[in-house]
Amino acid sequence: MKSLFTTTFVVSFFLTSFSNAQTQPPLSEQSQIFTARDKIMPALVHVEPVKEIYSEGKKQKRSVTGSGIIFSKEGYVITNNHVAENATKVNCVLSNKEEISAEVIGTDPYTDIAVLKLNPKGLKSPIVWAELGKSSNLQVGQTVLAFGSPLGFSRSLSIGVISSIDRYFEDFGDFISPYNLWIQTDAAINPGNSGGPLVNIEGQVIGINSRGIRQGENLGFAIPIDIVYEVAKQIIDFGEVKRSWIGLNLQNLKDFEEVLNLKNTKGVLVASVEEDSPAFLAGILPQDVITSFDSVEVSARFKEELPEINKLMADTEIGKTVKIQALRQGKQFEFILTTTKKGKYDEKEFEFTEWGFSAKQLSQRLARKLKVSKDYGILVTGLKTGSLAQKSHLEQGSLILSVDGQDVSDLESFKEIYDKILRSKTERTMLLTEQNKSRKFVLITKKR
């Protein structure tokens, strides 16, 4: 989908060899490949979302291309969050070239998974769905097939092997993965493959293709199907993924063992504690080493061990009181805290057409980044060239805290004030804004 992928073209149904030699695989393996292909292809979906995006302070629509796989008799489709997010409508093309619309049931940016549902009224043929396998028993060197629509070439297949089963990624822009490791494969994955299935030789889906590397050759990455299934089930059941939050950012111990005198210590390092979070209120501090969470021993000497601990904490029942044991300068401490619900990754934007700017409510994540409370105004995300807002020197990235002395706590409260002003004969409106902890007034003057 995005620019993190390689640009090598994938020719439909072209099967690359496992080595540089241009030889066909043994007949028995060739037959297995054909069988796996025939199981998956009828459930493969070419996905074309129409997205609502905001650019230069105004709402626009953009069409993109991705992939998906039908995984239930009800017509549910798994794809990537970065394919389906902000979609106002989704057009799908099935393997038999039948075109049908789909609804976005829910998305999860934290795992890059989304679930769609095909419109049953538009279907002319029976739904065919793929079998989901397991990712817990995968092996490096195992043969896999990647399906999807690379660069828009629908119903394509590439072949390769699993190169790694525990690849770890630091957060990078909108690509985040706090709760899972990645399956690395040399099967070609390009823009448009996003959301398509990674399949074993038995024709079972064992991952969902999501990432590639711009500069890398034969480097593709898929989300393990075990975590995909967990996320998809919650999206179908609740429309979202419910997770606990305690406000800890963790690091592995390996690079800090000597400087912190932690040789032969088991645990996970607290890198930071978010202000006013459950962990902060309980008294946990940076450089504490957590050894136990809710009676479960935890340890992360290497980065690859961090997602399992993050997931353990996130999967804890929301509102549960838990005990945390930690080391601080060699002494054992115990902390009691109550988990809270993890907030949305991001909030939707809104265009204020008359004034010519777009804004959104602060999400929990964004509020923490800006080091303000979640109800601390709204964020200006874009300005239309030549608009009242731009001429008044309203700045992108600033927070609007009040309008004519009325506090703004969220997007809805701002909308109400804004609508009243438009209906009134008020010529001038004074906004109190803040950016980088510096406040200033902005005067919006009506058009004459």
TORKOL-4160 file (C-alpha; in steps of 0.2 Angstrom, whole numbers, padded with zeros to 4 digits, m for minus):
448
<pt num="1" X="0000" Y="0000" Z="0000"/>
<pt num="2" X="0012" Y="0013" Z="0006"/>
<pt num="3" X="0029" Y="0018" Z="0002"/>
<pt num="4" X="0038" Y="0006" Z="0014"/>
<pt num="5" X="0036" Y="m0007" Z="0000"/>
<pt num="6" X="0048" Y="m0013" Z="m0014"/>
<pt num="7" X="0044" Y="m0008" Z="m0031"/>
<pt num="8" X="0047" Y="m0025" Z="m0040"/>
<pt num="9" X="0032" Y="m0030" Z="m0051"/>
<pt num="10" X="0024" Y="m0047" Z="m0047"/>
<pt num="11" X="0017" Y="m0056" Z="m0062"/>
<pt num="12" X="0001" Y="m0065" Z="m0059"/>
<pt num="13" X="0003" Y="m0083" Z="m0054"/>
<pt num="14" X="0022" Y="m0082" Z="m0058"/>
<pt num="15" X="0031" Y="m0094" Z="m0046"/>
<pt num="16" X="0049" Y="m0089" Z="m0041"/>
<pt num="17" X="0061" Y="m0103" Z="m0037"/>
<pt num="18" X="0069" Y="m0105" Z="m0020"/>
<pt num="19" X="0087" Y="m0102" Z="m0027"/>
<pt num="20" X="0094" Y="m0093" Z="m0042"/>
<pt num="21" X="0093" Y="m0109" Z="m0052"/>
<pt num="22" X="0078" Y="m0108" Z="m0064"/>
<pt num="23" X="0071" Y="m0125" Z="m0060"/>
<pt num="24" X="0053" Y="m0130" Z="m0057"/>
<pt num="25" X="0050" Y="m0137" Z="m0039"/>
<pt num="26" X="0047" Y="m0156" Z="m0038"/>
<pt num="27" X="0031" Y="m0162" Z="m0045"/>
<pt num="28" X="0024" Y="m0167" Z="m0028"/>
<pt num="29" X="0027" Y="m0149" Z="m0022"/>
<pt num="30" X="0021" Y="m0142" Z="m0038"/>
<pt num="31" X="0004" Y="m0151" Z="m0035"/>
<pt num="32" X="0003" Y="m0145" Z="m0017"/>
<pt num="33" X="0006" Y="m0127" Z="m0023"/>
<pt num="34" X="m0008" Y="m0129" Z="m0036"/>
<pt num="35" X="m0020" Y="m0136" Z="m0022"/>
<pt num="36" X="m0016" Y="m0122" Z="m0010"/>
<pt num="37" X="m0019" Y="m0109" Z="m0024"/>
<pt num="38" X="m0036" Y="m0117" Z="m0028"/>
<pt num="39" X="m0041" Y="m0116" Z="m0009"/>
<pt num="40" X="m0036" Y="m0098" Z="m0007"/>
<pt num="41" X="m0040" Y="m0090" Z="m0024"/>
<pt num="42" X="m0059" Y="m0091" Z="m0023"/>
<pt num="43" X="m0058" Y="m0082" Z="m0006"/>
<pt num="44" X="m0046" Y="m0068" Z="m0012"/>
<pt num="45" X="m0053" Y="m0050" Z="m0013"/>
<pt num="46" X="m0047" Y="m0035" Z="m0022"/>
<pt num="47" X="m0051" Y="m0020" Z="m0011"/>
<pt num="48" X="m0053" Y="m0002" Z="m0017"/>
<pt num="49" X="m0058" Y="0009" Z="m0003"/>
<pt num="50" X="m0063" Y="0027" Z="m0006"/>
<pt num="51" X="m0055" Y="0037" Z="0008"/>
<pt num="52" X="m0059" Y="0053" Z="0016"/>
<pt num="53" X="m0043" Y="0063" Z="0019"/>
<pt num="54" X="m0040" Y="0081" Z="0025"/>
<pt num="55" X="m0027" Y="0091" Z="0016"/>
<pt num="56" X="m0023" Y="0110" Z="0017"/>
<pt num="57" X="m0038" Y="0112" Z="0029"/>
<pt num="58" X="m0052" Y="0104" Z="0017"/>
<pt num="59" X="m0059" Y="0087" Z="0015"/>
<pt num="60" X="m0055" Y="0077" Z="0000"/>
<pt num="61" X="m0058" Y="0059" Z="m0007"/>
<pt num="62" X="m0045" Y="0047" Z="m0013"/>
<pt num="63" X="m0046" Y="0030" Z="m0020"/>
<pt num="64" X="m0033" Y="0017" Z="m0015"/>
<pt num="65" X="m0030" Y="m0001" Z="m0019"/>
<pt num="66" X="m0027" Y="m0016" Z="m0007"/>
<pt num="67" X="m0031" Y="m0034" Z="m0004"/>
<pt num="68" X="m0041" Y="m0045" Z="0008"/>
<pt num="69" X="m0047" Y="m0063" Z="0011"/>
<pt num="70" X="m0064" Y="m0069" Z="0016"/>
<pt num="71" X="m0063" Y="m0079" Z="0032"/>
<pt num="72" X="m0081" Y="m0083" Z="0036"/>
<pt num="73" X="m0097" Y="m0089" Z="0029"/>
<pt num="74" X="m0105" Y="m0073" Z="0034"/>
<pt num="75" X="m0093" Y="m0064" Z="0021"/>
<pt num="76" X="m0081" Y="m0056" Z="0034"/>
<pt num="77" X="m0065" Y="m0050" Z="0025"/>
<pt num="78" X="m0048" Y="m0047" Z="0034"/>
<pt num="79" X="m0037" Y="m0033" Z="0027"/>
<pt num="80" X="m0025" Y="m0020" Z="0034"/>
<pt num="81" X="m0030" Y="m0005" Z="0044"/>
<pt num="82" X="m0020" Y="0006" Z="0033"/>
<pt num="83" X="m0030" Y="0000" Z="0018"/>
<pt num="84" X="m0047" Y="0003" Z="0026"/>
<pt num="85" X="m0045" Y="0017" Z="0038"/>
<pt num="86" X="m0055" Y="0033" Z="0035"/>
<pt num="87" X="m0065" Y="0024" Z="0021"/>
<pt num="88" X="m0082" Y="0031" Z="0016"/>
<pt num="89" X="m0085" Y="0016" Z="0005"/>
<pt num="90" X="m0077" Y="0001" Z="0000"/>
<pt num="91" X="m0078" Y="m0008" Z="m0017"/>
<pt num="92" X="m0073" Y="m0026" Z="m0019"/>
<pt num="93" X="m0069" Y="m0037" Z="m0033"/>
<pt num="94" X="m0070" Y="m0056" Z="m0030"/>
<pt num="95" X="m0059" Y="m0069" Z="m0038"/>
<pt num="96" X="m0073" Y="m0072" Z="m0051"/>
<pt num="97" X="m0073" Y="m0054" Z="m0056"/>
<pt num="98" X="m0089" Y="m0050" Z="m0047"/>
<pt num="99" X="m0090" Y="m0033" Z="m0040"/>
<pt num="100" X="m0098" Y="m0029" Z="m0023"/>
<pt num="101" X="m0098" Y="m0016" Z="m0010"/>
<pt num="102" X="m0092" Y="m0019" Z="0008"/>
<pt num="103" X="m0094" Y="m0011" Z="0025"/>
<pt num="104" X="m0080" Y="m0007" Z="0037"/>
<pt num="105" X="m0084" Y="m0016" Z="0053"/>
<pt num="106" X="m0069" Y="m0009" Z="0062"/>
<pt num="107" X="m0051" Y="m0006" Z="0062"/>
<pt num="108" X="m0036" Y="m0008" Z="0074"/>
<pt num="109" X="m0021" Y="0003" Z="0071"/>
<pt num="110" X="m0011" Y="m0005" Z="0084"/>
<pt num="111" X="m0010" Y="m0021" Z="0074"/>
<pt num="112" X="m0014" Y="m0014" Z="0057"/>
<pt num="113" X="m0029" Y="m0025" Z="0055"/>
<pt num="114" X="m0047" Y="m0021" Z="0049"/>
<pt num="115" X="m0062" Y="m0031" Z="0046"/>
<pt num="116" X="m0074" Y="m0028" Z="0031"/>
<pt num="117" X="m0091" Y="m0037" Z="0028"/>
<pt num="118" X="m0097" Y="m0040" Z="0010"/>
<pt num="119" X="m0114" Y="m0034" Z="0006"/>
<pt num="120" X="m0125" Y="m0050" Z="0005"/>
<pt num="121" X="m0138" Y="m0042" Z="m0006"/>
<pt num="122" X="m0126" Y="m0039" Z="m0020"/>
<pt num="123" X="m0119" Y="m0056" Z="m0020"/>
<pt num="124" X="m0123" Y="m0067" Z="m0035"/>
<pt num="125" X="m0113" Y="m0082" Z="m0031"/>
<pt num="126" X="m0111" Y="m0092" Z="m0014"/>
<pt num="127" X="m0097" Y="m0085" Z="m0002"/>
<pt num="128" X="m0081" Y="m0095" Z="m0002"/>
<pt num="129" X="m0070" Y="m0093" Z="0013"/>
<pt num="130" X="m0052" Y="m0097" Z="0017"/>
<pt num="131" X="m0046" Y="m0108" Z="0031"/>
<pt num="132" X="m0036" Y="m0099" Z="0045"/>
<pt num="133" X="m0021" Y="m0109" Z="0051"/>
<pt num="134" X="m0009" Y="m0106" Z="0065"/>
<pt num="135" X="0006" Y="m0095" Z="0067"/>
<pt num="136" X="0012" Y="m0103" Z="0083"/>
<pt num="137" X="0020" Y="m0118" Z="0074"/>
<pt num="138" X="0029" Y="m0109" Z="0059"/>
<pt num="139" X="0047" Y="m0113" Z="0055"/>
<pt num="140" X="0060" Y="m0103" Z="0046"/>
<pt num="141" X="0063" Y="m0111" Z="0029"/>
<pt num="142" X="0044" Y="m0116" Z="0027"/>
<pt num="143" X="0037" Y="m0113" Z="0010"/>
<pt num="144" X="0024" Y="m0099" Z="0009"/>
<pt num="145" X="0013" Y="m0091" Z="m0004"/>
<pt num="146" X="0008" Y="m0073" Z="m0004"/>
<pt num="147" X="m0008" Y="m0068" Z="m0013"/>
<pt num="148" X="m0015" Y="m0050" Z="m0017"/>
<pt num="149" X="m0015" Y="m0036" Z="m0029"/>
<pt num="150" X="0003" Y="m0029" Z="m0030"/>
<pt num="151" X="0003" Y="m0013" Z="m0039"/>
<pt num="152" X="m0015" Y="m0016" Z="m0044"/>
<pt num="153" X="m0012" Y="m0032" Z="m0053"/>
<pt num="154" X="m0026" Y="m0042" Z="m0045"/>
<pt num="155" X="m0027" Y="m0061" Z="m0041"/>
<pt num="156" X="m0008" Y="m0062" Z="m0041"/>
<pt num="157" X="0003" Y="m0075" Z="m0032"/>
<pt num="158" X="0021" Y="m0076" Z="m0027"/>
<pt num="159" X="0031" Y="m0089" Z="m0018"/>
<pt num="160" X="0045" Y="m0090" Z="m0006"/>
<pt num="161" X="0050" Y="m0096" Z="0011"/>
<pt num="162" X="0048" Y="m0089" Z="0029"/>
<pt num="163" X="0065" Y="m0080" Z="0033"/>
<pt num="164" X="0061" Y="m0076" Z="0051"/>
<pt num="165" X="0047" Y="m0079" Z="0063"/>
<pt num="166" X="0051" Y="m0066" Z="0076"/>
<pt num="167" X="0056" Y="m0050" Z="0067"/>
<pt num="168" X="0054" Y="m0035" Z="0079"/>
<pt num="169" X="0050" Y="m0017" Z="0073"/>
<pt num="170" X="0052" Y="m0001" Z="0082"/>
<pt num="171" X="0037" Y="0011" Z="0080"/>
<pt num="172" X="0039" Y="0021" Z="0063"/>
<pt num="173" X="0027" Y="0034" Z="0059"/>
<pt num="174" X="0009" Y="0026" Z="0058"/>
<pt num="175" X="0017" Y="0009" Z="0057"/>
<pt num="176" X="0017" Y="0003" Z="0075"/>
<pt num="177" X="0016" Y="m0015" Z="0082"/>
<pt num="178" X="0017" Y="m0015" Z="0101"/>
<pt num="179" X="0009" Y="m0032" Z="0103"/>
<pt num="180" X="0016" Y="m0043" Z="0090"/>
<pt num="181" X="0032" Y="m0049" Z="0081"/>
<pt num="182" X="0032" Y="m0051" Z="0062"/>
<pt num="183" X="0034" Y="m0065" Z="0050"/>
<pt num="184" X="0047" Y="m0061" Z="0037"/>
<pt num="185" X="0047" Y="m0069" Z="0020"/>
<pt num="186" X="0056" Y="m0067" Z="0003"/>
<pt num="187" X="0039" Y="m0070" Z="m0006"/>
<pt num="188" X="0036" Y="m0054" Z="m0016"/>
<pt num="189" X="0026" Y="m0041" Z="m0006"/>
<pt num="190" X="0023" Y="m0025" Z="m0015"/>
<pt num="191" X="0011" Y="m0010" Z="m0014"/>
<pt num="192" X="m0007" Y="m0017" Z="m0016"/>
<pt num="193" X="m0002" Y="m0034" Z="m0007"/>
<pt num="194" X="m0007" Y="m0025" Z="0009"/>
<pt num="195" X="m0021" Y="m0035" Z="0018"/>
<pt num="196" X="m0019" Y="m0051" Z="0007"/>
<pt num="197" X="m0015" Y="m0068" Z="0014"/>
<pt num="198" X="0001" Y="m0077" Z="0017"/>
<pt num="199" X="m0003" Y="m0095" Z="0015"/>
<pt num="200" X="0006" Y="m0111" Z="0019"/>
<pt num="201" X="0008" Y="m0126" Z="0007"/>
<pt num="202" X="m0008" Y="m0134" Z="0015"/>
<pt num="203" X="m0018" Y="m0119" Z="0009"/>
<pt num="204" X="m0021" Y="m0111" Z="0026"/>
<pt num="205" X="m0019" Y="m0093" Z="0030"/>
<pt num="206" X="m0005" Y="m0091" Z="0042"/>
<pt num="207" X="m0002" Y="m0072" Z="0041"/>
<pt num="208" X="m0009" Y="m0055" Z="0033"/>
<pt num="209" X="0003" Y="m0046" Z="0022"/>
<pt num="210" X="0007" Y="m0029" Z="0028"/>
<pt num="211" X="0024" Y="m0022" Z="0025"/>
<pt num="212" X="0039" Y="m0021" Z="0014"/>
<pt num="213" X="0055" Y="m0012" Z="0014"/>
<pt num="214" X="0059" Y="0002" Z="0000"/>
<pt num="215" X="0077" Y="m0002" Z="m0001"/>
<pt num="216" X="0077" Y="m0020" Z="0002"/>
<pt num="217" X="0075" Y="m0035" Z="m0010"/>
<pt num="218" X="0065" Y="m0050" Z="m0005"/>
<pt num="219" X="0060" Y="m0042" Z="0011"/>
<pt num="220" X="0041" Y="m0044" Z="0015"/>
<pt num="221" X="0032" Y="m0044" Z="0032"/>
<pt num="222" X="0016" Y="m0052" Z="0038"/>
<pt num="223" X="0006" Y="m0051" Z="0054"/>
<pt num="224" X="0004" Y="m0068" Z="0062"/>
<pt num="225" X="m0013" Y="m0075" Z="0060"/>
<pt num="226" X="m0015" Y="m0080" Z="0078"/>
<pt num="227" X="m0015" Y="m0061" Z="0083"/>
<pt num="228" X="m0025" Y="m0057" Z="0068"/>
<pt num="229" X="m0039" Y="m0069" Z="0073"/>
<pt num="230" X="m0040" Y="m0062" Z="0091"/>
<pt num="231" X="m0041" Y="m0044" Z="0084"/>
<pt num="232" X="m0054" Y="m0049" Z="0070"/>
<pt num="233" X="m0065" Y="m0058" Z="0083"/>
<pt num="234" X="m0066" Y="m0043" Z="0095"/>
<pt num="235" X="m0069" Y="m0031" Z="0080"/>
<pt num="236" X="m0084" Y="m0042" Z="0075"/>
<pt num="237" X="m0090" Y="m0044" Z="0093"/>
<pt num="238" X="m0088" Y="m0026" Z="0099"/>
<pt num="239" X="m0083" Y="m0015" Z="0084"/>
<pt num="240" X="m0066" Y="m0012" Z="0092"/>
<pt num="241" X="m0052" Y="m0020" Z="0101"/>
<pt num="242" X="m0054" Y="m0017" Z="0120"/>
<pt num="243" X="m0037" Y="m0015" Z="0129"/>
<pt num="244" X="m0031" Y="m0010" Z="0146"/>
<pt num="245" X="m0019" Y="0004" Z="0149"/>
<pt num="246" X="m0007" Y="0008" Z="0163"/>
<pt num="247" X="0004" Y="0021" Z="0156"/>
<pt num="248" X="0021" Y="0012" Z="0155"/>
<pt num="249" X="0034" Y="0013" Z="0141"/>
<pt num="250" X="0046" Y="m0002" Z="0142"/>
<pt num="251" X="0063" Y="m0006" Z="0136"/>
<pt num="252" X="0073" Y="m0022" Z="0135"/>
<pt num="253" X="0088" Y="m0024" Z="0148"/>
<pt num="254" X="0102" Y="m0029" Z="0137"/>
<pt num="255" X="0110" Y="m0012" Z="0133"/>
<pt num="256" X="0108" Y="m0006" Z="0151"/>
<pt num="257" X="0114" Y="m0021" Z="0162"/>
<pt num="258" X="0131" Y="m0014" Z="0165"/>
<pt num="259" X="0127" Y="0005" Z="0168"/>
<pt num="260" X="0112" Y="0000" Z="0179"/>
<pt num="261" X="0121" Y="m0014" Z="0188"/>
<pt num="262" X="0108" Y="m0027" Z="0182"/>
<pt num="263" X="0119" Y="m0041" Z="0177"/>
<pt num="264" X="0110" Y="m0058" Z="0179"/>
<pt num="265" X="0094" Y="m0048" Z="0182"/>
<pt num="266" X="0077" Y="m0054" Z="0175"/>
<pt num="267" X="0064" Y="m0041" Z="0171"/>
<pt num="268" X="0059" Y="m0027" Z="0160"/>
<pt num="269" X="0065" Y="m0009" Z="0161"/>
<pt num="270" X="0053" Y="0005" Z="0163"/>
<pt num="271" X="0059" Y="0019" Z="0151"/>
<pt num="272" X="0045" Y="0031" Z="0155"/>
<pt num="273" X="0029" Y="0033" Z="0165"/>
<pt num="274" X="0015" Y="0044" Z="0158"/>
<pt num="275" X="0009" Y="0058" Z="0169"/>
<pt num="276" X="m0007" Y="0055" Z="0178"/>
<pt num="277" X="m0008" Y="0036" Z="0172"/>
<pt num="278" X="m0012" Y="0022" Z="0184"/>
<pt num="279" X="0007" Y="0018" Z="0185"/>
<pt num="280" X="0011" Y="0036" Z="0189"/>
<pt num="281" X="m0001" Y="0037" Z="0203"/>
<pt num="282" X="0005" Y="0020" Z="0210"/>
<pt num="283" X="0022" Y="0027" Z="0211"/>
<pt num="284" X="0032" Y="0018" Z="0198"/>
<pt num="285" X="0047" Y="0027" Z="0191"/>
<pt num="286" X="0058" Y="0027" Z="0176"/>
<pt num="287" X="0073" Y="0014" Z="0178"/>
<pt num="288" X="0062" Y="0003" Z="0189"/>
<pt num="289" X="0064" Y="m0015" Z="0183"/>
<pt num="290" X="0047" Y="m0024" Z="0183"/>
<pt num="291" X="0049" Y="m0043" Z="0187"/>
<pt num="292" X="0031" Y="m0048" Z="0189"/>
<pt num="293" X="0014" Y="m0041" Z="0183"/>
<pt num="294" X="m0002" Y="m0048" Z="0190"/>
<pt num="295" X="0007" Y="m0063" Z="0197"/>
<pt num="296" X="0015" Y="m0067" Z="0180"/>
<pt num="297" X="0034" Y="m0066" Z="0179"/>
<pt num="298" X="0040" Y="m0055" Z="0165"/>
<pt num="299" X="0057" Y="m0052" Z="0157"/>
<pt num="300" X="0064" Y="m0044" Z="0142"/>
<pt num="301" X="0083" Y="m0045" Z="0139"/>
<pt num="302" X="0080" Y="m0043" Z="0120"/>
<pt num="303" X="0068" Y="m0032" Z="0110"/>
<pt num="304" X="0059" Y="m0047" Z="0103"/>
<pt num="305" X="0053" Y="m0051" Z="0120"/>
<pt num="306" X="0044" Y="m0034" Z="0123"/>
<pt num="307" X="0028" Y="m0037" Z="0112"/>
<pt num="308" X="0023" Y="m0052" Z="0123"/>
<pt num="309" X="0024" Y="m0041" Z="0139"/>
<pt num="310" X="0015" Y="m0027" Z="0131"/>
<pt num="311" X="0001" Y="m0039" Z="0126"/>
<pt num="312" X="0000" Y="m0046" Z="0143"/>
<pt num="313" X="m0003" Y="m0029" Z="0151"/>
<pt num="314" X="m0015" Y="m0024" Z="0137"/>
<pt num="315" X="m0025" Y="m0040" Z="0138"/>
<pt num="316" X="m0028" Y="m0038" Z="0157"/>
<pt num="317" X="m0047" Y="m0035" Z="0161"/>
<pt num="318" X="m0051" Y="m0016" Z="0160"/>
<pt num="319" X="m0053" Y="m0010" Z="0178"/>
<pt num="320" X="m0044" Y="m0024" Z="0186"/>
<pt num="321" X="m0033" Y="m0021" Z="0201"/>
<pt num="322" X="m0016" Y="m0029" Z="0199"/>
<pt num="323" X="0000" Y="m0031" Z="0208"/>
<pt num="324" X="0017" Y="m0026" Z="0201"/>
<pt num="325" X="0033" Y="m0031" Z="0208"/>
<pt num="326" X="0049" Y="m0021" Z="0203"/>
<pt num="327" X="0067" Y="m0018" Z="0208"/>
<pt num="328" X="0073" Y="m0001" Z="0212"/>
<pt num="329" X="0092" Y="0001" Z="0215"/>
<pt num="330" X="0092" Y="m0017" Z="0220"/>
<pt num="331" X="0078" Y="m0016" Z="0232"/>
<pt num="332" X="0061" Y="m0025" Z="0229"/>
<pt num="333" X="0045" Y="m0014" Z="0228"/>
<pt num="334" X="0027" Y="m0019" Z="0226"/>
<pt num="335" X="0014" Y="m0007" Z="0218"/>
<pt num="336" X="m0005" Y="m0009" Z="0217"/>
<pt num="337" X="m0014" Y="m0001" Z="0202"/>
<pt num="338" X="m0031" Y="m0002" Z="0193"/>
<pt num="339" X="m0030" Y="m0003" Z="0174"/>
<pt num="340" X="m0040" Y="0009" Z="0163"/>
<pt num="341" X="m0046" Y="0007" Z="0145"/>
<pt num="342" X="m0034" Y="0012" Z="0132"/>
<pt num="343" X="m0040" Y="0026" Z="0121"/>
<pt num="344" X="m0042" Y="0028" Z="0102"/>
<pt num="345" X="m0026" Y="0029" Z="0092"/>
<pt num="346" X="m0033" Y="0044" Z="0083"/>
<pt num="347" X="m0049" Y="0054" Z="0081"/>
<pt num="348" X="m0058" Y="0059" Z="0066"/>
<pt num="349" X="m0055" Y="0076" Z="0058"/>
<pt num="350" X="m0069" Y="0089" Z="0054"/>
<pt num="351" X="m0068" Y="0103" Z="0041"/>
<pt num="352" X="m0074" Y="0121" Z="0046"/>
<pt num="353" X="m0078" Y="0127" Z="0029"/>
<pt num="354" X="m0083" Y="0145" Z="0032"/>
<pt num="355" X="m0066" Y="0149" Z="0041"/>
<pt num="356" X="m0056" Y="0137" Z="0030"/>
<pt num="357" X="m0047" Y="0125" Z="0042"/>
<pt num="358" X="m0048" Y="0107" Z="0048"/>
<pt num="359" X="m0047" Y="0101" Z="0066"/>
<pt num="360" X="m0049" Y="0086" Z="0077"/>
<pt num="361" X="m0051" Y="0081" Z="0095"/>
<pt num="362" X="m0036" Y="0075" Z="0105"/>
<pt num="363" X="m0034" Y="0057" Z="0106"/>
<pt num="364" X="m0026" Y="0049" Z="0122"/>
<pt num="365" X="m0011" Y="0046" Z="0112"/>
<pt num="366" X="m0009" Y="0063" Z="0105"/>
<pt num="367" X="m0013" Y="0072" Z="0121"/>
<pt num="368" X="0001" Y="0062" Z="0129"/>
<pt num="369" X="0013" Y="0067" Z="0115"/>
<pt num="370" X="0008" Y="0085" Z="0117"/>
<pt num="371" X="0009" Y="0083" Z="0136"/>
<pt num="372" X="m0009" Y="0090" Z="0139"/>
<pt num="373" X="m0025" Y="0083" Z="0145"/>
<pt num="374" X="m0037" Y="0074" Z="0133"/>
<pt num="375" X="m0050" Y="0088" Z="0135"/>
<pt num="376" X="m0037" Y="0102" Z="0132"/>
<pt num="377" X="m0045" Y="0110" Z="0117"/>
<pt num="378" X="m0044" Y="0104" Z="0099"/>
<pt num="379" X="m0030" Y="0102" Z="0087"/>
<pt num="380" X="m0029" Y="0112" Z="0071"/>
<pt num="381" X="m0023" Y="0100" Z="0057"/>
<pt num="382" X="m0024" Y="0110" Z="0041"/>
<pt num="383" X="m0027" Y="0127" Z="0034"/>
<pt num="384" X="m0035" Y="0131" Z="0017"/>
<pt num="385" X="m0025" Y="0143" Z="0006"/>
<pt num="386" X="m0032" Y="0161" Z="0006"/>
<pt num="387" X="m0045" Y="0156" Z="0020"/>
<pt num="388" X="m0051" Y="0167" Z="0034"/>
<pt num="389" X="m0041" Y="0156" Z="0046"/>
<pt num="390" X="m0025" Y="0158" Z="0036"/>
<pt num="391" X="m0027" Y="0177" Z="0034"/>
<pt num="392" X="m0030" Y="0178" Z="0053"/>
<pt num="393" X="m0013" Y="0169" Z="0056"/>
<pt num="394" X="m0021" Y="0153" Z="0064"/>
<pt num="395" X="m0007" Y="0140" Z="0064"/>
<pt num="396" X="m0007" Y="0122" Z="0059"/>
<pt num="397" X="m0003" Y="0112" Z="0075"/>
<pt num="398" X="m0010" Y="0124" Z="0087"/>
<pt num="399" X="m0023" Y="0120" Z="0100"/>
<pt num="400" X="m0039" Y="0131" Z="0101"/>
<pt num="401" X="m0043" Y="0132" Z="0119"/>
<pt num="402" X="m0057" Y="0145" Z="0119"/>
<pt num="403" X="m0069" Y="0155" Z="0108"/>
<pt num="404" X="m0074" Y="0172" Z="0114"/>
<pt num="405" X="m0070" Y="0167" Z="0132"/>
<pt num="406" X="m0080" Y="0150" Z="0131"/>
<pt num="407" X="m0069" Y="0135" Z="0135"/>
<pt num="408" X="m0067" Y="0122" Z="0121"/>
<pt num="409" X="m0065" Y="0104" Z="0129"/>
<pt num="410" X="m0069" Y="0094" Z="0113"/>
<pt num="411" X="m0073" Y="0095" Z="0095"/>
<pt num="412" X="m0092" Y="0094" Z="0098"/>
<pt num="413" X="m0092" Y="0109" Z="0110"/>
<pt num="414" X="m0082" Y="0119" Z="0097"/>
<pt num="415" X="m0094" Y="0114" Z="0083"/>
<pt num="416" X="m0109" Y="0121" Z="0094"/>
<pt num="417" X="m0100" Y="0137" Z="0097"/>
<pt num="418" X="m0095" Y="0138" Z="0078"/>
<pt num="419" X="m0113" Y="0135" Z="0072"/>
<pt num="420" X="m0120" Y="0149" Z="0083"/>
<pt num="421" X="m0107" Y="0161" Z="0077"/>
<pt num="422" X="m0111" Y="0158" Z="0059"/>
<pt num="423" X="m0130" Y="0160" Z="0062"/>
<pt num="424" X="m0126" Y="0176" Z="0072"/>
<pt num="425" X="m0122" Y="0194" Z="0065"/>
<pt num="426" X="m0105" Y="0193" Z="0075"/>
<pt num="427" X="m0092" Y="0201" Z="0064"/>
<pt num="428" X="m0076" Y="0196" Z="0074"/>
<pt num="429" X="m0072" Y="0181" Z="0084"/>
<pt num="430" X="m0057" Y="0179" Z="0096"/>
<pt num="431" X="m0049" Y="0162" Z="0098"/>
<pt num="432" X="m0036" Y="0158" Z="0112"/>
<pt num="433" X="m0023" Y="0146" Z="0105"/>
<pt num="434" X="m0008" Y="0138" Z="0111"/>
<pt num="435" X="0007" Y="0130" Z="0102"/>
<pt num="436" X="0023" Y="0124" Z="0111"/>
<pt num="437" X="0017" Y="0130" Z="0127"/>
<pt num="438" X="0015" Y="0148" Z="0120"/>
<pt num="439" X="m0002" Y="0156" Z="0120"/>
<pt num="440" X="m0009" Y="0169" Z="0108"/>
<pt num="441" X="m0025" Y="0176" Z="0103"/>
<pt num="442" X="m0032" Y="0175" Z="0085"/>
<pt num="443" X="m0045" Y="0186" Z="0078"/>
<pt num="444" X="m0057" Y="0179" Z="0065"/>
<pt num="445" X="m0066" Y="0192" Z="0055"/>
<pt num="446" X="m0081" Y="0188" Z="0045"/>
<pt num="447" X="m0081" Y="0191" Z="0026"/>
<pt num="448" X="m0091" Y="0206" Z="0021"/>
